[in-house]
Amino acid sequence: MKATRVQAPRATSESSPAPVVKPVAGTASFSKFMRVLDTIALGGDTAWTVHELSARLGYPRPTIYRIVEALVAEQMIVQKRHTQTFGLGPRLISLASRALESSDIRQLCKDHLFDLKTLTQETVHLAVPDRSEMTYIDKLESPKAVRMNSRLGSRVTMYSSSVGKAYLARLDPDACEALIAQLDFKVFTDRTLRTPKALRSELEQIRRQGYAEDREENEKDIFCFGCAITDKQSRPVACVSLSIPAFRMSPNHTDSYIKPLIDTCAAISRQLALVDFSN
């Protein structure tokens, strides 16, 4: 019996196999970077070594070394002093802060800042970290005659501003040192801090007292108090300052400025801890 050859039906638009989607170039490498970064970030207080990261993630140690070196170079992570372990870096914290900014952190702070301005009758600034500087993202002017020259989007240094020093003081020691290493100490007035040693000494004082001061260090005749806003992990995400012309400074700094400022930042921090920005 002669075999009959059966022809396969022609492919139609309905029966054609789906086209093969080529993976986007670089996504595999990017995924590895993100897994390493996520592991370090989600570890909380745990500091990871290259060996531990390799064992946990299943990547060869040379691969982990390359990824870690790149993340350190971009300041996404930092190497802990005197150890072979790594934690979160200042640039990652800065990016997180800017993400919070775009997620309505200004709106979250709005009423608190308005109340602070009303109570103190002085200019209030809200600032977030941007690399090795602080950027003003909100400003409420004093109703009094003499006002500040600052504007939204303007930047101030970490070492000469109260917001910058308040931010540095709340960072973990390694992230703080990584930022200090980047600073170029330019002199704005005769009171500007000029060395890392002087800055570190002042940061110790700020940690003890809970607020920072700009004693005419950034601008002559302008005195500022600054305090940090922290997230649910107690990491600084933004800072608030009060700016006062030196000639009208109240002799009672604590009741007039410091206590209202600290109370305001504490209230914002408590509210921030309850907000889920993932939605």
C-alpha positions in Angstrom: 0.0 0.0 0.0 1.3 3.3 -1.0 1.8 5.8 1.7 -0.1 9.0 1.4 1.9 12.2 2.2 0.0 14.6 4.4 1.0 18.2 4.0 1.1 20.4 7.0 -1.4 23.3 6.9 0.0 26.7 6.0 0.6 29.0 8.8 -2.0 31.7 9.2 -2.0 34.8 11.3 -3.8 32.8 14.0 -1.6 29.7 14.0 1.8 31.4 13.5 4.2 31.0 16.5 4.7 34.1 18.6 7.8 36.1 17.6 10.8 35.5 19.8 11.4 38.6 22.0 15.0 39.3 22.4 16.1 40.4 25.9 17.1 44.0 26.2 20.9 44.2 26.2 22.4 44.7 29.7 19.3 43.7 31.7 21.0 40.6 33.1 23.9 42.6 34.4 21.5 45.3 35.7 19.5 42.6 37.6 22.7 41.4 39.3 23.5 44.9 40.4 20.0 45.4 41.8 20.0 42.0 43.6 23.3 43.0 45.3 22.0 46.4 46.2 18.7 45.0 47.4 20.5 42.5 49.6 22.6 45.2 51.2 19.6 47.6 51.6 17.2 45.0 53.0 19.8 43.8 55.5 19.2 46.6 57.9 22.0 46.7 60.4 23.7 43.7 58.7 26.9 44.5 57.0 27.8 42.2 54.1 31.2 40.9 52.9 31.8 39.9 49.3 32.0 36.3 50.4 28.7 36.5 52.2 27.0 38.2 49.2 28.4 35.5 46.9 27.1 32.7 49.0 23.7 34.3 49.4 23.1 35.3 45.8 24.9 32.4 44.1 27.1 34.7 41.9 30.9 34.0 41.6 33.1 36.1 43.9 34.8 37.9 40.9 31.3 39.0 39.7 30.4 40.3 43.2 33.8 42.1 43.4 33.1 43.9 40.1 29.6 44.8 41.1 30.7 46.1 44.6 33.5 48.1 43.1 31.1 49.8 40.7 28.5 50.5 43.4 31.2 52.0 45.7 32.5 54.2 42.8 29.0 55.5 42.3 28.5 56.0 46.1 25.5 53.7 46.2 27.3 51.7 48.9 30.2 52.4 51.2 32.8 50.1 52.7 32.7 50.1 56.5 35.8 51.5 58.1 38.4 48.9 59.1 36.3 46.0 57.8 35.6 44.2 54.5 31.8 44.8 54.8 29.5 47.2 52.9 26.5 49.3 53.8 24.3 51.9 52.0 26.0 54.9 50.6 25.1 58.7 50.5 24.1 58.8 46.9 21.5 56.1 47.4 20.1 58.0 50.4 20.1 61.1 48.3 18.2 59.4 45.5 15.7 58.1 48.0 15.2 61.6 49.4 14.5 63.0 46.0 12.0 60.2 45.4 10.3 61.2 48.5 10.3 64.8 47.3 8.5 63.7 44.1 6.1 61.7 46.3 4.7 64.8 47.9 7.0 65.2 50.8 6.4 69.0 50.4 2.7 68.4 50.8 3.3 66.2 53.8 5.3 69.0 55.4 3.2 71.9 54.3 1.0 72.5 57.3 3.8 71.8 59.8 6.0 74.4 58.1 3.3 76.9 57.9 2.6 76.5 61.7 6.4 76.9 62.3 6.6 80.1 60.3 3.5 81.5 62.1 4.8 80.6 65.5 8.4 82.0 65.0 7.6 84.7 62.5 10.8 83.8 60.6 11.7 82.3 57.3 11.4 78.5 57.0 13.2 76.3 54.5 12.7 72.7 53.5 15.8 71.1 51.9 16.8 67.7 50.6 20.3 66.3 49.9 21.6 66.4 46.4 25.0 64.7 46.1 27.3 66.7 48.4 24.9 69.7 48.7 21.4 70.5 50.0 18.7 71.9 47.7 15.8 74.0 48.9 12.5 72.5 47.8 10.2 74.8 49.8 10.4 78.2 51.4 8.0 80.1 53.6 8.9 83.8 53.9 8.9 85.7 57.2 6.2 88.3 57.3 8.7 90.7 58.7 10.4 93.4 56.7 13.9 91.9 56.2 13.7 88.6 54.1 16.2 86.0 52.9 17.8 86.0 49.4 17.3 82.2 49.0 15.0 80.8 46.4 13.5 77.4 45.5 16.1 75.2 43.8 19.1 77.0 45.2 21.8 74.9 46.8 23.8 75.3 49.9 26.9 73.4 51.1 26.8 70.6 53.7 29.4 72.3 55.9 28.3 75.9 56.0 24.5 75.5 56.3 22.4 74.4 59.2 20.4 72.0 57.0 23.6 70.4 55.6 25.1 69.9 59.0 21.9 68.6 60.5 21.7 66.0 57.6 25.3 64.9 58.0 24.9 64.5 61.8 22.0 62.0 61.3 23.8 59.8 58.7 25.5 56.6 59.8 29.2 57.2 60.4 30.4 55.6 57.1 28.0 57.4 54.9 28.8 60.7 56.7 32.5 60.1 56.2 32.0 59.3 52.5 30.2 62.7 52.0 32.8 64.6 54.0 35.5 63.2 51.8 33.8 64.9 48.8 33.6 68.4 50.3 35.5 71.3 48.9 35.7 73.7 51.8 35.2 77.1 50.3 35.1 80.1 52.5 31.9 82.3 52.4 32.4 84.4 55.6 35.1 84.7 58.3 33.0 82.2 60.3 32.8 79.4 57.7 34.2 76.0 58.8 37.4 75.3 56.8 38.5 71.8 57.6 37.0 68.3 57.9 38.3 68.2 61.5 36.3 71.3 62.4 33.2 69.9 60.8 33.5 66.5 62.5 33.9 68.3 65.9 30.7 70.3 65.3 28.8 67.2 64.1 29.5 65.6 67.4 27.9 68.6 69.2 24.9 68.5 66.9 24.3 64.8 67.6 24.3 65.6 71.3 22.0 68.6 71.2 19.7 67.5 68.3 19.9 70.5 66.1 22.5 72.4 64.0 23.5 76.0 63.7 24.7 78.3 60.9 26.3 81.2 62.8 26.7 83.5 59.8 28.8 80.8 58.1 27.0 80.8 54.8 25.8 84.4 54.6 26.9 87.3 56.7 24.3 88.7 59.2 22.1 85.6 58.8 21.8 83.0 61.6 20.1 79.7 61.0 18.9 76.7 63.1 18.5 73.3 61.3 17.0 69.9 62.2 16.6 66.7 60.3 13.4 64.8 59.2 13.9 61.1 59.4 12.1 58.1 58.0 10.9 55.0 59.8 14.5 53.6 59.9 15.6 56.9 61.5 17.6 57.9 58.4 17.6 61.5 57.4 15.5 62.3 54.3 15.1 66.1 54.5 15.9 69.0 56.8 14.1 72.1 58.0 15.7 75.4 58.9 14.8 78.7 60.5 16.7 81.7 59.1 16.9 84.9 61.2 18.7 88.2 60.5 21.2 88.6 63.3 20.0 92.0 64.4 16.6 90.6 65.4 17.7 87.4 67.0 15.7 86.7 70.2 18.0 86.2 73.3 16.0 83.1 74.2 17.0 80.8 71.3 15.6 77.7 72.9 12.0 78.8 73.3 11.9 81.1 70.3 13.5 78.8 67.7 15.0 75.6 68.8 12.1 73.9 70.6 9.5 74.8 67.9 11.9 73.6 65.2 12.7 70.2 66.9 9.0 69.7 67.7 8.1 70.3 64.0 10.7 67.9 62.6 9.7 65.3 65.1 6.0 65.6 64.1 6.8 65.4 60.4 9.1 62.3 61.1 6.3 60.6 62.9 3.9 61.3 60.1 6.4 60.2 57.5 6.9 56.8 59.2 3.2 56.1 58.7 3.2 56.9 55.0 3.6 54.2 52.4 5.2 55.7 49.3 5.1 52.4 47.4 1.5 53.0 46.1 
